[in-house]
Amino acid sequence: MTILESITKISNASMDINKINSNNSNNINNNSNKIIQQLPFINIYEKSICTAIIPHNEIERKMPIFKRFC
């Protein structure tokens, strides 16, 4: 295998890893959004629980109903 072939293989592997990382990041964001959408149906009474799940401003931006709990 030539040096050029080696570099090409490494470059392709690197692109594959970047693609996987990007997909993982998108999956995490999608899952977070699904959790946020389900939150209004959860009864939460303690501020500590609210802030542990998602930052306050994110909750209030997406779901004003949450202001009652947090």
NORPEBEL-V230177 format. One record per residue. N is the residue number from 1. RES is the residue in one letter. PSI is psi in degrees with one decimal (none if undefined). Layout:
n	res	psi
N	RES	PSI
N	RES	PSI
This chain:
n	res	psi
1	M	131.1
2	T	167.0
3	I	-40.4
4	L	-42.7
5	E	-40.5
6	S	-46.3
7	I	-40.9
8	T	-43.8
9	K	-43.9
10	I	-42.7
11	S	-43.8
12	N	-41.3
13	A	-40.2
14	S	-41.3
15	M	-38.9
16	D	-43.4
17	I	-43.3
18	N	-38.7
19	K	-42.3
20	I	-45.4
21	N	-40.9
22	S	-43.6
23	N	-43.0
24	N	-42.3
25	S	-43.4
26	N	-40.4
27	N	-41.7
28	I	-44.6
29	N	-42.6
30	N	-42.8
31	N	-39.0
32	S	-42.6
33	N	-37.1
34	K	-41.1
35	I	-44.1
36	I	-40.5
37	Q	-29.3
38	Q	-17.2
39	L	-35.2
40	P	-19.9
41	F	1.1
42	I	130.2
43	N	115.8
44	I	127.8
45	Y	-14.6
46	E	133.5
47	K	-36.5
48	S	-37.0
49	I	-43.4
50	C	-49.5
51	T	-23.9
52	A	-31.6
53	I	-54.2
54	I	145.5
55	P	144.3
56	H	-49.5
57	N	-31.6
58	E	-41.1
59	I	-48.7
60	E	-31.9
61	R	-43.3
62	K	-28.4
63	M	89.4
64	P	-25.7
65	I	-24.6
66	F	-17.7
67	K	-26.9
68	R	-35.3
69	F	-34.6
70	C	none
